[in-house]
Amino acid sequence: MSELRSLFVKLNIEKENLHRFLSAQVTTPVIDEDWTAWWNSRKMYSKTPLEAIPKAYQPTNGEVFASCLNFRESISQEKQEEGVYYFISGFFSENYYEILPMLAVLKSTALYMEPGDEGIAIIYDYFWGDKDVLAHLELKPGHAELKHTTDTSQIDKKVLAESNKMIQDVIDSISSEYDD
């Protein structure tokens, strides 16, 4: 049985551009070389060719994030600091087919970035202690790249430490609500 993986998103993006991204309609993802190269780099059981990327059910990008926030069991939280947007989901998904719509939404963030903006998203096994990475996405203005990262040792140590701390903080804060 697969175990749920955690999602960490950090976007260094101007507030107005973040608002435009979150308000925008979810777009239909198009398979390109980045998608297929990443897909082909993944190890999975009963792997089939990547022929379609499912579009998220929600009408806007912001509602995609809200659907995670509203699903209490995902232990999700968003946080905004000056110029930085974080989205954390302690228990996001367990398989590649489930993560495709979110990755498509995240890739579209690059269209709303300006010079100096950047972002990262990682879907990995934080909670269960394994080191596998399902997805690692790097974002820059007009460009989103799915890295072929398979192990957390391949992620920048500062980024991973920040991600681990924020995921644990979210799990701790939301778990304490269950104790009440």
Secondary structure, 3 states (H helix, E strand, C coil): CCCCEEEEEEEECCHHHHHHHHHCECCCCCCCHHHHHHHHHCCCCCCCCCCCCCCCCCCEHHHHHHHHHHCHHHCEEEEEECCEEEEEEEEEECCHHHHHHHHHHHHHHHHHCCCCCEEEEEEECCCCCCCEEEEEEEEECCEEEECCCCEHHHCCHHHHHHHHHHHHHHHHHHHHHHHC
